[in-house]
Amino acid sequence: MLEFRIREKIEDLNRFGEIFIISVDSNVCRSLMEFVENLANKHKCVDTWLASGIGRKDEAHQFDKELGYEITGYRFVNRF
């Protein structure tokens, strides 16, 4: 399963693609990533962001890094 959306960066008025993937198969995941990166490029996005939870296994994060993604920040959540 994949969720992809194009968003606007308000600080520099650029677009970026945001990716959420749930997949247990690395070949499927790699194909999905290639598809959405091409889609983001077609829509003139300056980059793509991959959302990933800290609860994922280290191998999953390593896979993301192998695809060229880097950790750039934190997400804060306030649960009610």
BELDABEL-V427791 format. One record per residue. SS is DSSP state (H for helix, E for strand, L for the rest). D_CENTER is the distance of its C-alpha to the mean C-alpha in Angstrom with 2 decimals. Layout:
ss	d_center
SS	D_CENTER
SS	D_CENTER
This chain:
ss	d_center
L	13.02
E	9.96
E	9.29
E	8.18
E	9.87
E	11.12
E	12.11
E	14.79
E	15.12
L	18.63
L	19.53
L	19.54
L	19.34
E	16.46
E	13.70
E	9.97
E	7.47
E	5.20
E	3.55
E	5.72
E	7.63
L	11.10
L	12.92
L	15.67
L	16.32
H	14.69
H	16.23
H	14.83
H	11.26
H	11.91
H	13.45
H	10.79
H	8.25
H	11.32
H	12.14
H	9.22
H	9.28
H	12.99
H	12.78
H	11.01
H	13.73
H	16.34
L	15.69
L	16.05
E	12.74
E	13.14
E	9.60
E	5.94
E	3.91
E	1.59
L	4.84
L	7.44
L	11.14
L	13.92
L	15.84
L	13.99
L	16.23
H	16.29
H	16.04
H	12.55
H	11.43
H	13.67
H	12.16
H	8.71
H	11.10
H	13.06
L	10.44
L	10.67
L	8.01
L	10.15
L	10.78
L	11.76
L	13.01
L	13.82
L	13.58
L	17.12
L	18.34
L	21.97
L	23.06
L	26.25
